[in-house]
Amino acid sequence: MRLLLSNDDGYLADGLATLALSLSDLADITVVAPDRNQSGAQTTWVAPSR
């Protein structure tokens, strides 16, 4: 089995490595995470006015 773990809190977020390590005996784990916290980043985009 293969599992993809992802978050928007960054790869250093509490629990992400722990979760990946705890599941590594059950599956091949791939972690995708930004290099820094991106929580709420989608709400900061503002459309350009015309």
C-alpha positions as CSV (number, residue, x, y, z in Angstrom):
1,M,0.0,0.0,0.0
2,R,1.1,3.6,-0.7
3,L,0.0,6.6,1.4
4,L,0.4,10.3,0.7
5,L,0.5,12.5,3.7
6,S,0.1,16.2,3.2
7,N,-0.5,19.3,5.3
8,D,-0.4,23.1,5.0
9,D,1.5,23.7,8.2
10,G,5.0,22.9,6.8
11,Y,7.1,19.8,7.0
12,L,8.3,20.6,10.6
13,A,4.7,20.6,11.9
14,D,4.1,18.7,15.1
15,G,2.9,15.2,14.4
16,L,3.7,14.9,10.7
17,A,6.9,13.0,11.1
18,T,5.4,11.0,14.0
19,L,2.5,10.0,11.8
20,A,4.8,9.1,8.9
21,L,7.1,7.0,11.1
22,S,4.2,5.2,12.8
23,L,2.7,4.2,9.4
24,S,6.0,3.3,7.7
25,D,5.7,-0.4,8.7
26,L,2.3,-0.6,7.1
27,A,2.8,1.3,3.8
28,D,5.2,3.2,1.6
29,I,4.9,6.8,2.8
30,T,5.3,10.0,0.7
31,V,5.1,13.3,2.6
32,V,4.2,16.5,0.7
33,A,4.4,19.7,2.7
34,P,5.5,23.3,2.2
35,D,8.8,24.6,3.6
36,R,7.0,26.9,6.0
37,N,3.5,27.3,7.5
38,Q,0.9,28.1,4.8
39,S,-2.2,27.8,6.9
40,G,-4.8,30.3,5.7
41,A,-2.7,31.4,2.7
42,Q,-5.5,30.9,0.3
43,T,-7.5,33.6,2.1
44,T,-4.8,36.2,1.6
45,W,-5.1,36.4,-2.2
46,V,-6.8,39.5,-3.5
47,A,-8.0,39.7,-7.1
48,P,-6.6,42.7,-9.0
49,S,-9.1,45.5,-9.6
50,R,-9.8,46.7,-13.1
